[in-house]
Amino acid sequence: MNKEDMILISVDDHTVEPPNMFKNHLSKKYIDDAPRLVHNADGSDMWKFRDTVIPNVALNAVAGRPKEEYGIEPTGLDEIRPGCYNVDERIKDMNAGGILASICFPSFPGFAGRLFATEDPDFSLALVQAYNDWHIEEWCGAYPARFIPMAIPVIWDAELCAAEVRRVAKKGVHALSFTENPAAMGYPSFHSEHWNPLWEALCDTNTVMNIHIGSSGRLAITAPDAPMDVMITLQPMNIVQAAADLLWSRPIKEYPDLKIALSEGGTGWIPYFLERADRTYEMHSTWTKQNFGDKLPSDVFRDHFLTCFISDKVGVSLRNMIGIDNICWEADYPHSDSMWPGAPEELWDVLSINNVPDDEINKITHQNAMRWYSFDPFTHITPEQATVGGLRKAAEGHDVSIRSLSHHKETREGSSFAEFAATAKQITGNQD
């Protein structure tokens, strides 16, 4: 195999929602009160929903911009690639980047849809369903072979959340975005029986719960005036808390078909995490009363958890200690950790330096994603068309040049963790 022969499915990308997303999916009863995109006099854009304003319309959507312009910005749709919010342009960007298919996490509602929680439960549910229907029918439905659809949850009601999982499963959805720490958002923890209806719905519909880093607004434990580099360094590894929380939880034991993806969590930390979990079980389970039967925690982890990486030489070198069937690749388009449009080149370097054999490359790059998410793109596209080389051939002439797009204010230098965290809290609704 060579670089051009790879078939790439990214299990973590992002959309920037278009202004008209609610138009075809929310009843006239609610449409005037729906979130709306406001264009400001200075040319910037912001989402406004009742008293909530999200001033950063495209948090860190910097693909195609020079690194000097990376940061919390952009602040307007004219500062980002159209592929962030226009599905036709996204496909062109995916082709140019050699990416066959993608899971797209939400932006302005938050990964767990917390923005839509209002005092009116009917309106709140209508917003979630409208968002999901837009995502399924208009974004993913426009190119069925190119997107793995994912729903956002009814985070404030476990019964309604379970019902929504079942509703969208009938539309072919087997992925749910969720928070890595519901207790941090004011809801019962993963250890509570509160979520039992959701666990049952996930298992019954073969749906993967996708826990994205930072989805509760808890981005890092550090000083508020710490440099942004602290948060960026810790960001993937922070998901270890959710991994431990769920690995030792009651649902993992009671729901053998439960599947959880640690989205944008990286992989290099996992071998030590599993070693530590096994030793904890060996040394302490007698008095902590943990019981995994004839399995070790590391075995149970491989039964339930999917991991992913962007560019992780350490994780790939230790892939067999993680579980070769538990690893997927991600592109993180359009965020600043993304390799776009050079993803195949950087990924190939990571795979080559570790002498990964072809069968394992196929698992990591697309087969594991297809199996975990019940997704088969080859009913719509041939494997030959789906390769890096085939897709890039289809994208010939598409502009992928790096160019400045900062229009409304200078890119901030030396941004602090507190600045980024404040924006994240606005999106997640976490005021802690």
Disulfide bonds with the S-S distance in Angstrom:
none
